Amino acid sequence: MLLFVEQCLNGLQVGLLLFLLAAGLTLVFGIMDLVNLAHGSLYMLGAYFAATFTAFTGSFLAGVALALGATLITGMAVEVIAMRRLYGRDHLDHVLGTFGLILFFNEIVRLVWGPEGRNLPLPAWLSKSIEILPGFPYSMYRLSIIVVSLAVALALYLVVMRTRFGMLVRAGASNREMVGALGVNIRLLYTFLFGVGAALAGLAGMMQAAILTAQIGMGENILILAFVVIIIGGIGSIRGAFIAALFVGFVDTVGRTFLPELLKLTLSPTAASTAAPALSSMLIYLLMAVVLVVRPSGLFPAAGR
Amino acid sequence: MKKLLLATAAALAVGAAPASAQSKSVKIGFVSTFSGPTAVIGNDMRNAFELALDHMGRKMGGLPVEVIYEDDQQKPEVGRQKTEKLIQSDKVDFISGYIWSNVLLASVKPVIEAKTFLVVANAGLSPLAGEMCSPNVFSTSWTNDSNPRAVAEYMNKKGVENVYLIGPNYAAGKENLGGVKAVFKGQLMGEDYTKWPDQLDFSAELSKIRAANPKAVYTFFPGAAGVQFLNQYAQAGLQGKIPLYTTFVIDSLSLPLQKDAALGVIQALQWSADLPNDANKKFVADFMAKHKAEPSFYGAQSYDAADLIASAVAAVKGDLTNPDAVRAALRKADFKSVRGAFKFGPNNYPIQNYYMQEVVKEGGGYRLKTVATAVENFQDVHAIKCAMK
């Protein structure tokens, strides 16, 4: 039972991290109608920035704050320099252009930081484990990821639902021509939105970096999961991304834990230990397939699409 | 036209033959990974191989040495291409290198068919020591299951009651964990295989380990995954609570990234930088002077590969025209290995000691310290399947 609770926490943490990545992706995809494969590169840059700034300032929090600003600025620069040229073009052009950006960023990172990857050391107060319940220790850092991500999700919800900027974002998701026609500076809105998406991806990257270390190409693997999340959640919907990300996190984590045990009930132990890892890594995609059959435009499609 | 080409080629071959009979130089092809995230390993191997050549004055048996380095990009198909190029257009006398079992598996057939001498410097592809063994294939490393067997022997000696195994879900992962299972006498508390190579978050598996509460955990995660597994093991509060036994998780290349998370972790290898023999002292001291970093076991095995080839070329006095003589000389392994005593089994794989090493912190730096000998003169279990005598 304790194992189940712990695995639920693990699933929650993985899901929330995915949400941070997917939120930016779904905003950019839904509102700017741009397929951005390079979103994973911004995730990677966030991790490298945090590792560098933390080493430079000697403080984890200062490093993360600086890295957040740096990814925000990088994202806005990428939008102004590269992405602007892609709006209004075919999705295939987006894929080609942003795939080029992935290669570009991977090489830049190799040139600047070298091929071997960077560590993001945690301060002592984060790298220990605490007892949430008596006899139930949990990693302090994973717990803080959950808290920070939930706070960001709440802030995002308030901004999108309660502010003028959020209203424009929602309006843009439904009908961007009309928003432009009403005299809103769409270009500026897009640049800022892209930067926010980049900062969210960067935040996910830097939180992950302390667990995984910053590596070249770390963004590509998780990007696929982020796309799965926004497809399940409905493109352009933050709420959809949130629920789908939690779904995916739970299914992945809990599946990995309990599927081998379940299979052992019906199969021989060797067959179960071979089949279980393969099957549990398929679970997420099965989930996506089921959702697409039942609701082809995702669980919470943005209105007007 | 085709005939003309053939004739020209034949004439060239005839013209070339006397020249190579005099063997003006020794040509060695070295296939390893020199690009991508694992290029650090390939570079370490090249640095060590070059250092060995420097130590012998860049001459083997009086002949100058020419080495052609080729990048396999960690891809089996590229490795095979580069290997074929070395054999067919460069016409090398020896081929060495190979980090990855899957790259070696793809590349080994053309080498065996061309009867070129191969000295594997890392990849532990077990069948090559057993049913696929070949008289011209040699290794200065191990088979994938040998080091884990050594670890399991050591755990038996220490009286470890039970163990939880976790490793990547691919061929080398199963061979590796299978090695522990074959030897370990205690109880098996659990066994997890993770998606390879893209699963890098082990939270679910670590929770299972904590719930099972074993007396020891054994793991095999090469490269970046090893760095991440150790970090997460520490963050989950398991470091220091449940002893962690490993193979190929820690080396001098990954240690600067693993740091405190690697403290107390135990592993088995046939070599370490602190082995007190003269050849090793010279190797480590000169390597550190030249590259400002400790060599890894990958480097040590490459250094030995160069010395092994040199010993054979010297034994035949630079006359590489008689492959039987070269083969016989290689099998003698008449060189000073940096691991100490070294001899080949009937399958041309080393019979060697395996040492237990533990990560310790010394003067702000981290290093692997030899703490015990796990097994002496250990021969891999695949030798009996090798038909070659």
Interface residues (C-beta under 8 A of the other chain):
Chain A: L2 L3 E6 Q7 N10 Q13 V14 P115 E116 G117 N119 P121 L122 S127 K128 S129 P137 S139 Y141 R142 A210 I211 L212 T213 Q215 I216 G217 N221 T253 V254 R256 T257 P260 S273 T274 A276 P277 A278 S281
Chain B: G36 P37 A39 V40 N169 E191 D192 Y193 T194 K195 D198 Q199 L200 D201 S203 A204 E205 S207 K208 R210 A211 A224 V227 Q228 N231 Q232 A234 Q235 A236 G237 L253 L257 K259
